[in-house]
Amino acid sequence: MAHTRGQGTHRLGIGLLLVAIGLCILLHNLQVLELSPFLSRWWPLLIILLGLWKLIIWGAQSLSSGSLLMVIGILCLLATLDVITWSALFRIWPVFLIIIGAWVLLRPTRHLSEKLRAAEGEDIDTVDAWALFGGAERQVSSLQFKGGKATAMFGGIEIDLRKARMAEGEHSLDLTAIFAGIEIRVPETWDVWVTGSPIFGGIDDKRASRANGRTTSGGRLHINAFAMFGGVEIKN
């Protein structure tokens, strides 16, 4: 039920934000409201607020994507306020590579035996996949699948869940694609619902059928996707 509340709050916040932005732009075009100073100097606040919103609603599940959005927004805001120059910002962009590299080195790694099982088909209950300037494939055959997370940056991830069975209860699969692509394949009889936040990207639910009451799993899977200059596809 926590995921359901988060989903509803997330949709409400995104909807209100879009309505507010559209209304302000309309009033500006009708010369009722002057937004030129905001559009030229304060627009990065929208990126910061989006990152903050993800952290508040989804918490640790969106720590990486929410924090990245806030950092990008803050740097752009400093540039528009002339605290730093755009040329200086372009010169320090490799800092992002350093941060990503440090994250890769410091993040928890799976046990060697789990990695060996992954080559033939993972029977672990949760997915933890990432790809940086490369690709990753996961074939999950767990009989008690409980969700997980996948993060792709400048790469791609494919996760095949068609041989897996879902555990009882509600589970979440959190996907983050930044300049990358993620493809998820689920069984036709799974109860799955998809939410997400695309920013100059796409989140496509391409399942041929949506269970229609024919669910054979006792659980429910919530796929929460974030795509920025990338794409996420859910298929069966």
N, C-alpha and C positions, 0 to 999 in steps of 0.2 A: 504493500500500500504506500510505502514511502516513495517508491518510484512513480506511482500514479500521481501523488501530490506534487512531486517535482516536475512531472510532465505537464500538469495543468498550470502550475505557476510559471513554468518556462514559456508555454504558449501564450499565456496572458501577458507576460512581460514583453516578449517579442512583438506581439500584436499591438500593445499600447505604444511601444517605441516606434513602430512603423507608422501608426496613425499620427503620432505627434510630429514625426519628421515630415510626413506628407502634408499635414496641416500647416506647418511652419513654412515649407517651401511654397505652398499655394498662396499663403498670405504675403510672402515675399514677392511672388510673381504678380500679385494684384496690387503691389505697392502699399499694402496695409502695414506690413512689418518689414523693417530693414535688417537684413541678415548678412549683408556683405562683410562686416567685420568678423562675424562668427565663421562664415564660410571660408574666409581667408586665413584666420588665425587659430580658431578653436575647434575645427573639425576633428582633430585627433582625439578629442574628448569622447567621441562616439566609440572609437576603438577601445579606449580605456574602460568605458562603461560596459561595453560588451564583455570584455575579459573579466571585469569585476562581477558582472551578473553571472557568468558561468561558474566562477568560484563560489559564489553565494548559493546558487541553486544546486549545483552538482558536487560541490566540495572537492574532496581529494580525487574523485573520478575525473575531473577536468583541470587538475592542477597544472599539467604541462601546457595545454592549449590556452587556458585562461591566463596563466602567467606570461606566456609568449605574447598574447594580444596586448596585455597591459604594458609590457616592455616596449613593444613596437609603438604603441600609442604615446607613451611618455617621451620616447625619443623624437617622434614626429612633432609633438607639442613643443618640445624644447627648440626644435628647428623653426617652427612657425612663429614662436615668440622671440626669435633672434638670440636665444641664450647660447645656442650653438648654430653653426652654419650647416646648410645642406651638404656642402662639399666635405666638411668635417665628418658629418654623419655617414657619407658614402665611404670615407676613408676607414672608419672604424667598424664597418659591417662584418669583417672577419671575426669580431668578438662573438657574433652569434654562432659561428662554427666552433669556436673554443668552448662556449657554453654547452652546445650540443654534444661535443666530444667528451666533455667532463661528465655530462649526464650519462652517456653511453658507458663510460668507464666505472662510474660509481653506482649505477643502478644494480639491483639484485639480479644475479644470474641463476638460472635453473641448474639443478644437480646434473652431473654428467650422465647418469643413468636415464634421466628424463630426456636429455638431448638425443641419446641413442634410440630411445623408443620413438622419438618424433620422426626419425627417418622412415619408420615403417607405419606409423599411425599412432598418434598420441592417445593414451588411455588415461591421462591425467584429467582431473575434473574441471580445471580452469585453464583458459588460454592466456598466455602472456607473450605477445609477439611484437616485434619492432623491426623496422627496416630503415636504414639511413644510407642514401646513395646506393641502394641495392634492392634485392628482392627477398621475400620470405614466403614459404608455403607451409601450411599446417593442415594435416588430415587428422581429425579428431574422431576417436572411436570409443570415447568414454561412455559408460552406461549410467553415469550420474553427472552429466554436464551441468555446470553451475555458472556459466558465463565467463567473464574475464575482460581483457582489454587488448587493443592493438594500436600501435602508433607507427605511422609511416611518414617520413620526411624525405623528399626527393627520391622516392623509391616506390615499391609496391608490395602489397601483402595479399595472399589468397588463403582463405580459411574455409575448409570443407567440413561441414558438420553433418553430412547426410548419413554417415554411419554411426552417429552418436545418438544417445538417448538422454533426455533431459530429466534432471532430478525434480522432485516435488517442490512446489512453491514458485516464487517469482525470482528471476535472475536477470542480471544486466550484462550486456556486452558493449563496452565503450570503445568507440573507434575515433581516431584522430588522423586525418589525412591533410598534410600541408605540402603543397606542390607534389602530391603523390596520389596513388590510387589504392583503394582497398576493395576487395571482392569477397563477399560472404555467401556461401551456399548452405541452405538449411533444408531439412526434410519438409515435404509438402504438408505433412500432418501436424507440424509444430504450431503452437499458438505463439505468434510473434507479432509485436507491434514496434513500429519504427518512429523515432523522433530525431530531430537534428537541427543543426545551425550551419547552413552553407553560406560562405562569404566568397564571392567570385568563384564558386565551385558548384558541385551538384551532389545530391543524395537521391538515388533512384531505387525504388522498390520495384523490382522487375519480376517478382514471383508470379508464376503462371496462375496459381490459385492461392487463396488466402484462407485455407482450412475449411471455412464455411460449416463449422460445427463438426467436422470430421477429425478433430484432434485426438490423437492416440497418446500423447504425452501428458503426464500429470502436472507438468510445470508450464510456466509462461516465461518467454524470453523478451526482454526489452532491449532493443538495439538503439543506443544513443550515439549519434554520429556527429562529428564536426569536420567540415571540409573547407579548407581555405586554399584557393587556387588548385584544387584537386577534386577528386570524386570518390564517392562510396556507392557500391552497388550491392544489393541484396537479391539473390536468385535462389531458385530451387530446381 
